[in-house]
């Protein structure tokens, strides 16, 4: 399901290739990008992380977000640039503080297990996420100022899906079993519905907040939706993703994606993913026989597991 593309406050003389493809327009080649392009597989990122060891500092400081977000684009010239952030970043803005520990990962000290806990939630306070809006605005302008063979990269924001965000809030962090939230589907369905409804509204507002300063497309990550069997996924995940899309309105394109670069992937392997498609060979048959025209174009990008819903 695609929403109608709405332009940001910037004057875009040329829509990015990725936006044209998402809209269903004819394109000269498939757009290529990877979910979560920035990360530990890149030496330049690891060097920066040594100076700024806190993940939350890196993902909640405007100049660091911009620098990290552009690292893979500068290296591979992908057709989309994803803001460096985390799906849990907006949680404190609606009443769920969290920490990220080196070994355990995200930790929520006060998980929601009761109606009383639910009272801690409040409408999302977007001003607490100013670094997200500021970052999108900065590198949206930067990318537009650098046109490569007529195309500039699309700016991609992202959010977590309600079910996936709820797993962290209910379980108190990462888990292998999802026992508590799966049990809640049967033992406290009204509580879980209330939580998911609150998340649906907050996430929709967060999407709009990212589109306004320059995000062309939004990615929704339902990382743990696969923990549900099909009938339960329809009831506890898909319906709320649909609610997010409806609430966000016709303001941009929303993509539902799988995973991208895995931790431990050699950086040269990622480069190879883009490089072979960075050249277009055009064959033409003329009066003098077969000749080959070589045309060097922007590095092409291929989706990992995307589908547009």
DRENDO-1510 file (C-alpha; in Angstrom, 1 decimal, always signed):
<recs>
REC; n; res; u; v; w
REC; 1; UNK; +0.0; +0.0; +0.0 .
REC; 2; UNK; +1.6; +3.2; -1.1 .
REC; 3; UNK; +0.7; +6.7; +0.0 .
REC; 4; UNK; +0.9; +9.6; -2.4 .
REC; 5; UNK; +4.3; +11.3; -2.5 .
REC; 6; UNK; +4.2; +14.7; -0.9 .
REC; 7; UNK; +7.1; +17.1; -1.4 .
REC; 8; UNK; +9.0; +18.4; +1.7 .
REC; 9; UNK; +9.5; +22.1; +2.2 .
REC; 10; UNK; +12.6; +21.8; +0.0 .
REC; 11; UNK; +12.2; +22.5; -3.7 .
REC; 12; UNK; +13.1; +19.2; -5.4 .
REC; 13; UNK; +13.7; +19.8; -9.0 .
REC; 14; UNK; +14.4; +16.1; -9.6 .
REC; 15; UNK; +12.8; +13.3; -7.7 .
REC; 16; UNK; +15.3; +10.7; -6.5 .
REC; 17; UNK; +15.4; +7.4; -8.5 .
REC; 18; UNK; +14.2; +5.5; -5.4 .
REC; 19; UNK; +11.2; +7.8; -5.1 .
REC; 20; UNK; +10.3; +7.3; -8.7 .
REC; 21; UNK; +10.4; +3.5; -8.4 .
REC; 22; UNK; +8.4; +3.6; -5.2 .
REC; 23; UNK; +5.8; +5.7; -6.9 .
REC; 24; UNK; +5.6; +3.2; -9.8 .
REC; 25; UNK; +7.1; +5.5; -12.4 .
REC; 26; UNK; +9.3; +4.0; -15.2 .
REC; 27; UNK; +13.0; +4.0; -14.2 .
REC; 28; UNK; +16.2; +3.3; -16.0 .
REC; 29; UNK; +17.4; +0.8; -13.4 .
REC; 30; UNK; +16.4; -0.6; -10.0 .
REC; 31; UNK; +17.3; +1.6; -7.1 .
REC; 32; UNK; +19.8; +0.0; -4.7 .
REC; 33; UNK; +20.1; +0.6; -1.0 .
REC; 34; UNK; +20.5; -1.5; +2.2 .
REC; 35; UNK; +18.6; -1.2; +5.4 .
REC; 36; UNK; +20.8; +0.1; +8.2 .
REC; 37; UNK; +23.6; +0.8; +5.9 .
REC; 38; UNK; +25.8; +2.3; +8.5 .
REC; 39; UNK; +27.4; +0.2; +11.2 .
REC; 40; UNK; +30.2; -1.8; +12.7 .
REC; 41; UNK; +31.2; -3.5; +9.4 .
REC; 42; UNK; +32.7; -0.2; +8.3 .
REC; 43; UNK; +36.2; +0.7; +9.5 .
REC; 44; UNK; +35.3; +4.4; +9.5 .
REC; 45; UNK; +32.4; +3.7; +11.8 .
REC; 46; UNK; +34.4; +1.7; +14.2 .
REC; 47; UNK; +37.0; +4.5; +14.4 .
REC; 48; UNK; +34.3; +7.0; +15.2 .
REC; 49; UNK; +32.8; +4.6; +17.8 .
REC; 50; UNK; +36.1; +4.5; +19.7 .
REC; 51; UNK; +35.8; +8.2; +20.2 .
REC; 52; UNK; +32.1; +8.1; +21.0 .
REC; 53; UNK; +31.6; +4.7; +22.7 .
REC; 54; UNK; +28.0; +5.4; +23.8 .
REC; 55; UNK; +25.5; +4.2; +21.1 .
REC; 56; UNK; +22.9; +6.7; +22.4 .
REC; 57; UNK; +25.4; +9.5; +22.0 .
REC; 58; UNK; +26.1; +8.5; +18.5 .
REC; 59; UNK; +22.4; +8.1; +17.6 .
REC; 60; UNK; +21.1; +11.2; +19.5 .
REC; 61; UNK; +23.7; +13.8; +18.6 .
REC; 62; UNK; +23.0; +15.7; +15.4 .
REC; 63; UNK; +26.5; +16.1; +13.9 .
REC; 64; UNK; +27.3; +12.4; +14.7 .
REC; 65; UNK; +24.0; +11.2; +13.2 .
REC; 66; UNK; +24.7; +13.1; +10.0 .
REC; 67; UNK; +28.3; +11.9; +9.7 .
REC; 68; UNK; +27.4; +8.3; +10.4 .
REC; 69; UNK; +24.4; +8.3; +8.1 .
REC; 70; UNK; +26.5; +9.6; +5.2 .
REC; 71; UNK; +29.4; +7.2; +5.7 .
REC; 72; UNK; +28.0; +4.3; +3.6 .
REC; 73; UNK; +26.7; +6.7; +1.0 .
REC; 74; UNK; +30.1; +8.3; +0.6 .
REC; 75; UNK; +31.6; +4.8; +0.3 .
REC; 76; UNK; +29.1; +3.1; -2.0 .
REC; 77; UNK; +26.9; +5.8; -3.5 .
REC; 78; UNK; +23.7; +4.0; -2.7 .
REC; 79; UNK; +20.4; +5.4; -4.0 .
REC; 80; UNK; +19.0; +5.8; -0.5 .
REC; 81; UNK; +20.5; +7.2; +2.7 .
REC; 82; UNK; +19.0; +5.9; +5.9 .
REC; 83; UNK; +19.2; +8.1; +9.0 .
REC; 84; UNK; +21.4; +6.5; +11.7 .
REC; 85; UNK; +19.0; +6.0; +14.6 .
REC; 86; UNK; +17.3; +3.2; +16.5 .
REC; 87; UNK; +13.7; +2.0; +16.6 .
REC; 88; UNK; +13.7; +2.6; +20.4 .
REC; 89; UNK; +14.9; +6.2; +20.1 .
REC; 90; UNK; +11.4; +7.7; +20.4 .
REC; 91; UNK; +10.5; +5.7; +23.6 .
REC; 92; UNK; +11.5; +8.4; +26.2 .
REC; 93; UNK; +9.5; +10.9; +24.2 .
REC; 94; UNK; +6.3; +9.1; +25.2 .
REC; 95; UNK; +7.2; +7.9; +28.7 .
REC; 96; UNK; +9.4; +4.8; +28.4 .
REC; 97; UNK; +13.0; +5.5; +29.4 .
REC; 98; UNK; +15.6; +3.0; +28.4 .
REC; 99; UNK; +19.4; +2.3; +28.4 .
REC; 100; UNK; +21.6; +0.4; +26.1 .
REC; 101; UNK; +24.1; -1.9; +27.7 .
REC; 102; UNK; +27.2; -3.2; +25.9 .
REC; 103; UNK; +26.3; -6.9; +26.4 .
REC; 104; UNK; +22.6; -7.0; +27.1 .
REC; 105; UNK; +21.6; -4.4; +24.5 .
REC; 106; UNK; +18.5; -2.3; +25.2 .
REC; 107; UNK; +17.2; -2.4; +28.8 .
REC; 108; UNK; +13.8; -1.0; +30.0 .
REC; 109; UNK; +13.8; -0.8; +33.8 .
REC; 110; UNK; +10.0; -0.5; +34.1 .
REC; 111; UNK; +8.4; -2.8; +31.6 .
REC; 112; UNK; +4.6; -2.5; +31.1 .
REC; 113; UNK; +2.8; -5.5; +32.6 .
REC; 114; UNK; -0.4; -3.8; +34.1 .
REC; 115; UNK; -3.0; -1.1; +33.6 .
REC; 116; UNK; -1.2; +0.9; +36.2 .
REC; 117; UNK; +2.1; +0.8; +34.3 .
REC; 118; UNK; +0.2; +1.9; +31.2 .
REC; 119; UNK; -0.5; +5.2; +32.9 .
REC; 120; UNK; +3.1; +6.2; +32.5 .
REC; 121; UNK; +2.6; +6.6; +28.8 .
REC; 122; UNK; +1.8; +10.0; +27.4 .
REC; 123; UNK; +1.4; +11.6; +23.9 .
REC; 124; UNK; +4.7; +11.7; +22.0 .
REC; 125; UNK; +6.7; +14.9; +22.7 .
REC; 126; UNK; +8.4; +15.4; +19.4 .
REC; 127; UNK; +10.6; +18.3; +20.6 .
REC; 128; UNK; +12.6; +15.7; +22.6 .
REC; 129; UNK; +13.5; +14.2; +19.2 .
REC; 130; UNK; +14.8; +17.4; +17.8 .
REC; 131; UNK; +18.1; +15.7; +16.8 .
REC; 132; UNK; +16.2; +13.5; +14.4 .
REC; 133; UNK; +14.5; +16.4; +12.6 .
REC; 134; UNK; +17.7; +18.5; +12.5 .
REC; 135; UNK; +19.7; +15.6; +11.1 .
REC; 136; UNK; +17.2; +14.8; +8.3 .
REC; 137; UNK; +17.1; +18.5; +7.3 .
REC; 138; UNK; +20.9; +18.7; +7.1 .
REC; 139; UNK; +21.7; +15.7; +5.0 .
REC; 140; UNK; +18.6; +16.1; +2.9 .
REC; 141; UNK; +20.0; +19.5; +1.8 .
REC; 142; UNK; +23.5; +18.0; +1.4 .
REC; 143; UNK; +22.4; +15.2; -0.8 .
REC; 144; UNK; +20.3; +17.4; -3.0 .
REC; 145; UNK; +23.3; +19.7; -3.5 .
REC; 146; UNK; +25.3; +16.7; -4.9 .
REC; 147; UNK; +23.6; +15.5; -8.2 .
REC; 148; UNK; +25.2; +12.5; -9.7 .
REC; 149; UNK; +24.3; +11.7; -13.4 .
REC; 150; UNK; +21.0; +13.4; -12.9 .
REC; 151; UNK; +20.0; +11.5; -9.7 .
REC; 152; UNK; +20.4; +12.3; -6.1 .
REC; 153; UNK; +19.9; +9.9; -3.2 .
REC; 154; UNK; +16.6; +9.6; -1.5 .
REC; 155; UNK; +16.5; +10.3; +2.2 .
REC; 156; UNK; +15.0; +7.5; +4.3 .
REC; 157; UNK; +13.7; +7.6; +7.8 .
REC; 158; UNK; +12.5; +4.7; +9.8 .
REC; 159; UNK; +10.3; +3.6; +12.7 .
REC; 160; UNK; +9.7; +0.3; +14.5 .
REC; 161; UNK; +6.3; -1.4; +14.0 .
REC; 162; UNK; +3.9; -1.3; +17.0 .
REC; 163; UNK; +4.3; -5.0; +17.8 .
REC; 164; UNK; +8.1; -5.0; +17.6 .
REC; 165; UNK; +8.3; -1.9; +19.9 .
REC; 166; UNK; +5.8; -3.5; +22.3 .
REC; 167; UNK; +8.0; -6.6; +22.6 .
REC; 168; UNK; +10.8; -4.5; +24.1 .
REC; 169; UNK; +8.4; -2.5; +26.4 .
REC; 170; UNK; +6.7; -5.6; +27.7 .
REC; 171; UNK; +9.7; -7.9; +27.9 .
REC; 172; UNK; +12.0; -5.2; +29.3 .
REC; 173; UNK; +14.6; -5.6; +26.5 .
REC; 174; UNK; +15.7; -8.3; +24.0 .
REC; 175; UNK; +14.5; -11.8; +24.4 .
REC; 176; UNK; +14.7; -15.2; +22.6 .
REC; 177; UNK; +11.4; -16.5; +23.7 .
REC; 178; UNK; +8.9; -13.5; +23.9 .
REC; 179; UNK; +7.1; -15.4; +26.6 .
REC; 180; UNK; +5.6; -12.5; +28.4 .
REC; 181; UNK; +4.1; -10.7; +25.5 .
REC; 182; UNK; +2.9; -13.9; +23.8 .
REC; 183; UNK; +1.2; -14.8; +27.1 .
REC; 184; UNK; -0.3; -11.3; +27.3 .
REC; 185; UNK; -2.1; -12.0; +23.9 .
REC; 186; UNK; -4.2; -14.5; +25.8 .
REC; 187; UNK; -4.2; -13.4; +29.5 .
REC; 188; UNK; -4.4; -9.6; +29.1 .
REC; 189; UNK; -5.5; -8.8; +25.5 .
REC; 190; UNK; -7.2; -5.5; +26.4 .
REC; 191; UNK; -4.0; -4.3; +28.1 .
REC; 192; UNK; -1.9; -5.3; +25.0 .
REC; 193; UNK; -4.4; -3.6; +22.6 .
REC; 194; UNK; -4.2; -0.4; +24.6 .
REC; 195; UNK; -0.4; -0.5; +24.5 .
REC; 196; UNK; -0.4; -1.2; +20.7 .
REC; 197; UNK; -3.0; +1.5; +20.1 .
REC; 198; UNK; -0.9; +4.1; +21.9 .
REC; 199; UNK; +2.2; +3.0; +20.0 .
REC; 200; UNK; +0.3; +3.2; +16.7 .
REC; 201; UNK; -0.6; +6.9; +17.3 .
REC; 202; UNK; +2.9; +7.8; +18.5 .
REC; 203; UNK; +4.7; +6.0; +15.6 .
REC; 204; UNK; +2.4; +7.7; +13.0 .
REC; 205; UNK; +3.2; +11.1; +14.5 .
REC; 206; UNK; +6.9; +10.2; +14.5 .
REC; 207; UNK; +6.7; +9.3; +10.8 .
REC; 208; UNK; +5.1; +12.7; +10.0 .
REC; 209; UNK; +7.9; +14.4; +12.0 .
REC; 210; UNK; +10.5; +12.7; +9.9 .
REC; 211; UNK; +8.8; +13.4; +6.5 .
REC; 212; UNK; +8.4; +17.1; +7.2 .
REC; 213; UNK; +12.2; +18.0; +7.3 .
REC; 214; UNK; +13.1; +15.9; +4.3 .
REC; 215; UNK; +12.5; +12.1; +4.5 .
REC; 216; UNK; +11.3; +11.0; +1.1 .
REC; 217; UNK; +10.4; +7.5; +2.3 .
REC; 218; UNK; +9.8; +5.8; +5.6 .
REC; 219; UNK; +10.8; +2.2; +6.5 .
REC; 220; UNK; +8.7; +0.3; +9.0 .
REC; 221; UNK; +10.7; -2.4; +10.8 .
REC; 222; UNK; +8.6; -5.2; +12.2 .
REC; 223; UNK; +11.7; -7.2; +13.3 .
REC; 224; UNK; +9.8; -9.5; +15.7 .
REC; 225; UNK; +6.6; -9.9; +13.8 .
REC; 226; UNK; +7.9; -13.2; +12.6 .
REC; 227; UNK; +7.6; -14.5; +16.1 .
REC; 228; UNK; +3.8; -14.7; +15.6 .
REC; 229; UNK; +2.0; -17.4; +13.6 .
REC; 230; UNK; +0.0; -16.0; +10.6 .
REC; 231; UNK; -3.3; -15.7; +12.3 .
REC; 232; UNK; -1.9; -13.9; +15.4 .
REC; 233; UNK; +0.3; -11.7; +13.2 .
REC; 234; UNK; -2.8; -10.5; +11.4 .
REC; 235; UNK; -4.4; -9.7; +14.7 .
REC; 236; UNK; -1.5; -8.3; +16.7 .
REC; 237; UNK; +0.9; -6.8; +14.1 .
REC; 238; UNK; -0.5; -6.2; +10.7 .
REC; 239; UNK; -3.6; -4.4; +11.8 .
REC; 240; UNK; -1.6; -1.9; +13.8 .
REC; 241; UNK; +0.9; -1.3; +11.0 .
REC; 242; UNK; -2.1; -0.5; +8.8 .
REC; 243; UNK; -3.2; +1.9; +11.5 .
REC; 244; UNK; +0.1; +3.6; +11.4 .
REC; 245; UNK; +0.0; +4.1; +7.6 .
REC; 246; UNK; -3.6; +5.5; +7.8 .
REC; 247; UNK; -2.8; +7.9; +10.6 .
REC; 248; UNK; +0.4; +9.1; +8.9 .
REC; 249; UNK; -1.6; +10.0; +5.8 .
REC; 250; UNK; -0.6; +10.7; +2.2 .
REC; 251; UNK; +2.7; +12.4; +3.1 .
REC; 252; UNK; +5.3; +10.1; +1.6 .
REC; 253; UNK; +6.1; +6.5; +0.7 .
REC; 254; UNK; +6.2; +3.8; +3.3 .
REC; 255; UNK; +8.3; +0.7; +2.7 .
REC; 256; UNK; +8.2; -2.5; +4.8 .
REC; 257; UNK; +11.6; -4.1; +4.8 .
REC; 258; UNK; +13.6; -7.1; +6.0 .
REC; 259; UNK; +17.2; -7.0; +7.2 .
REC; 260; UNK; +20.3; -5.5; +5.6 .
REC; 261; UNK; +24.0; -5.7; +6.4 .
REC; 262; UNK; +24.6; -8.3; +9.1 .
REC; 263; UNK; +27.2; -7.7; +11.8 .
REC; 264; UNK; +30.5; -9.2; +10.8 .
REC; 265; UNK; +29.9; -8.7; +7.0 .
REC; 266; UNK; +33.3; -7.7; +5.4 .
REC; 267; UNK; +33.1; -4.2; +4.2 .
REC; 268; UNK; +34.5; -5.2; +0.8 .
REC; 269; UNK; +31.6; -7.6; +0.4 .
REC; 270; UNK; +29.2; -4.7; +0.8 .
REC; 271; UNK; +31.2; -2.7; -1.7 .
REC; 272; UNK; +31.0; -5.6; -4.1 .
REC; 273; UNK; +27.2; -5.6; -3.7 .
REC; 274; UNK; +27.1; -2.2; -5.3 .
REC; 275; UNK; +30.1; -2.2; -7.5 .
REC; 276; UNK; +29.2; -4.7; -10.3 .
REC; 277; UNK; +26.0; -2.8; -11.0 .
REC; 278; UNK; +27.7; +0.6; -11.1 .
REC; 279; UNK; +28.3; +0.2; -14.8 .
REC; 280; UNK; +25.8; +0.0; -17.6 .
REC; 281; UNK; +26.9; -1.7; -20.9 .
REC; 282; UNK; +24.8; -0.7; -23.9 .
REC; 283; UNK; +25.0; -2.9; -27.0 .
REC; 284; UNK; +24.0; -1.5; -30.3 .
REC; 285; UNK; +24.2; -3.0; -33.7 .
REC; 286; UNK; +25.2; -0.5; -36.4 .
REC; 287; UNK; +26.0; -0.7; -40.0 .
REC; 288; UNK; +29.6; -1.8; -39.1 .
REC; 289; UNK; +28.5; -4.6; -36.9 .
REC; 290; UNK; +28.3; -5.0; -33.1 .
REC; 291; UNK; +29.8; -2.3; -31.0 .
REC; 292; UNK; +29.8; -1.8; -27.3 .
REC; 293; UNK; +29.2; +1.5; -25.6 .
REC; 294; UNK; +30.5; +1.8; -22.0 .
REC; 295; UNK; +28.6; +4.1; -19.7 .
REC; 296; UNK; +29.6; +4.8; -16.1 .
REC; 297; UNK; +26.6; +5.7; -14.0 .
REC; 298; UNK; +25.7; +6.1; -10.4 .
REC; 299; UNK; +26.3; +3.0; -8.3 .
REC; 300; UNK; +23.2; +0.9; -8.4 .
REC; 301; UNK; +21.5; -0.4; -5.3 .
REC; 302; UNK; +19.5; -3.6; -4.8 .
REC; 303; UNK; +17.0; -4.1; -2.0 .
REC; 304; UNK; +17.8; -6.9; +0.5 .
REC; 305; UNK; +14.3; -8.2; +1.1 .
REC; 306; UNK; +12.0; -5.3; +0.5 .
REC; 307; UNK; +8.4; -5.2; -0.6 .
REC; 308; UNK; +6.1; -2.3; -0.8 .
REC; 309; UNK; +2.9; -2.9; +1.0 .
</recs>
